[in-house]
Amino acid sequence: MTTHLYIITGASRGMGLCLAQQLLIQQNRLLCISRNASPALAEMAQQVGADLTQWTADLSDPVPVATRLGLWLTDQHAPDVTSAVLINNAGVIPKIAPLHDSDPAELAHALRVGLEAPLTLTAAFLARTRHWPASRKVLNISSGLGRRPMASQASYCAAKAGMDHFTRCLALEESLLKNGAKVCSLAPGVIDTDMQVQLRDANPDSFPDQAAFLQLKETHQLTSAQDAALRVLIYLNRSDFGSQPVADVRAD
């Protein structure tokens, strides 16, 4: 039996939902970890006869989730798994405001979901699959904002920059191991999701770049979540995946 196993965070909406839907159609095995389960995913899995598990979890408290993931992976029959992929997709934007007007609790929540959760889940994934015969990949969904600063976006930019850099470190570590995982922190482009709505609706007095995001929408420069998910999966399946630990789908 051949099994391609995918673990996706933030799979209940936006690009994460579209990633999960496309992977289900391809008859892959999925574990989706989100704040809320997706009835649409459950219905699709039943229709196509795919293997779907959904966990509801708060990724701002990631250690229990990582522990549960490690135990779940230990229970899998490794010889049946041809490939195993972790996709760290979940992320949040707190109130769009300068740091001096930000709520410390919201800042901490954004960093836990956007950086601490990917770190801890990746550690659990790699530890429990290290001796599997399967090929392994870690795909971190990053952002261009991890590579350039933006006012009133300190926590989101910091989380994505941290994700990029821990991926660079991880690539060095895994390159030293036999059957080490291939890893990449990938910017998926500018996507028409709820986060874009937040940015467009922000107060321009506290968010100097608000007009630029309005223009992206008005000039039809946003990629749909479905198209973005397809481009990400194409990149994930490239033969040279992992050769660049930090990449952008728009570079090619």
N, C-alpha and C positions, 0 to 999 in steps of 0.2 A: 504493500500500500504506500503510495506517494502522497505526502502531505506538505503543503507549503503553508507555514504558520505565520500569521501577522498579528502583532499586538499594536493597537492604535489608541492613543489618548485623545480626548476631545472629539469623539466620533459621532456625537449626537446632532451636530449642526455644522453649517458652513462647509469648508473644504474637507474637514475631517469626515463628515457624513458622506460626502461625494467619494472620498477615497475608499471608505468602507463599502459603499454600494458597488463601486467598480470591482473591488476585490471579491465581493460575494458573487457577482455575475461570473467571474472567472473560476468559481468553485474552490476558492481558497478557504482555509480555516482561519477564523477571526476571533480574537479576544479584544473587545472594545471596552475602554475604561473612560467613563464620562460622569459628569455630575448627575445627568438624567439618562435613563435608557431611551432608546429610539424605537417607537412602535413601527416606524417605516422600515428600519433595518430588520426587525424581527419578522415582519411580513414578507420582505424580500427574501430573506433566508429560507423561509418556509416555501415560498414559490419556486425558488431555484434549487432547493434541496441542499443548501450549503450549511456548513457547520459554524454556527455563531454562538458565542458566549458574550453576554454583556454584564459588566459590573458597574454599579453606581458607586462613586467614590468622590470624596473631596480631596483634590490634589493639592490643596493648600496645607494638608496634613499628610505628606507623602510617605512617611516611613512605614505606617501600617499597610499602605497599598503596595509598597515595594516588598515588604515581608510576605504579603499574600501572594504576590506575583512569583516570588522565589519558590514558595511552597507549591504553587500550581505548576510551575515548570518542572519541579522535581518529580511530580506525579505523571508527567508526560512520558510516552514510550519513545525515547529518543531515536532508536533505529528507524522508526517510521517517518521521521521528519527529514525531508530533503533540504529545506531551507527554513530559517527562522529570522524574522525581521521585526524590529521594534521601531515604531514611528512615534516620536514624541511631537505631537501636534498641538496639544492644549496650550492655551495662553489667554491672558486677560489684559485689558487696558483699564487701569483705575481712572478716577476722575481726571480729566484733561486739564491740568493746571500747573503753574510753576511749583517748584518743590516747596517753597515757603507757604503755599496755600493748600498743600496736600495733607491728607489724613495718614498718619504713620501706619495705622492698621491696614489701610488700603494698599499702601506701598509694600508692606510686608507680604500681604496676600498675593500681590502680583509677582513678587520675586519668588515666592514659594511655588506658585503654579508654573511660572515661566522658566525657572532655573533650578530650584531645589528638586522639584519633581522629576525633570529629565535626568538629573544627576543620579538620584537614588534609584529610579526605575532602571536606568541603564546599568548601574552597578549590579543590581539584582539579576537582570537579564544575562549579563556577561558571565557572572559567577556561576549561575545555574546551567548555562549552555556551553560552558568552556570546553567540556570534553565530549560534546555531541559531535557526531560525524557530519552533521549538516553544515552547509554554508550559512554564515550569519552576517547580518547587516544591522546597523543602527542609522536611522534617518532622523535627524533633528530638523524640524521645520523652523527656520530662522526668519530673518527679515532684513531688508535693506537698512532698516533703522538700527540694526545691530552694528552697522558699518559706517553710519554717518549720524551725527547728533541732530536732535530736534528739540526745540524749546517746548516745555510742558509735557514732555514724554520721557522724563528721566528714568522712571522705573522700567518701562517697556524696553527702551533702548538698552538699559543696563542688563536686563534679563537676556536679551538676544545677543548682546556682545559677549556676555558670559557663556552663553550656549556655544557661540562660535569658538571661543577660546578653549573651553573644556573639550570640544570636539577635536581641536588640533592636538591637545595633550593626549587624548584617547587614541588618536590615529598613531602617534608615536609608540604608545604602549602596545597596541594590538599588532603593530608591524613586527614586533619582536617575538611573537608567539606563533607556534604552529597552528594553522587554521585560525589565525586571528580574525576578528570581525572587521569588515569593511565599514567605515563610518564616514558620514558627511553631514554637515550643517548647511542646509539648502534654503536659499531665499526663493519663494515661489512666485514672485512678482506681485503686482498690486491687484488685489482680488476684491470683487464686489460682495462684501460680507457685512455682518453686523458691526464689525470694528470700523469699517469705512463710514457707516452711518454715524457712529459715535464721533468720529473725527470731523465729519461735515457739520454736525449739529453743535459742535463745541462753540463756546463763546470766543469770538475773534479777539476780544480784548485780552484774553488769557492764553490764546493759542495763535501765534502769529502766522502759522502755516495753514490756517483753516481755509483760506481762499484757494490755495493750491489743490486741496482735496475736493472742493466744490468743482473746480475746473476739470479734474480727472473724470468726475462723473458726467459733467456736461459735455465733454468732448469725447465721450465713449472710449476712454483709455483703460477702463477697468476690465480685468479678465473675470469671466464667470467662475464660480466655484467648481463647476463641472469641468471646464476646460483646464483650470489650474490643477485639479486633481489628476487629470490625464497627463499633463506635462510632468508632474512630479513622479508619477508611476513610470513613465517612459524613462526619466532620468534614473530612477531607482533600478531599473532593469538594464541599464547600460553596462557593457562589459568593463568599462573603466570606472564604474562607480567606486568612490573611495580614493581615487588617485588624487583628488583635490579635497581635503577635509572641509574646506569652506568654499561654497559654490553658489551660483545663481542660475536659475533656469533660463534667464534672459541672456546669458553670456554666449550661448551657441546659436 
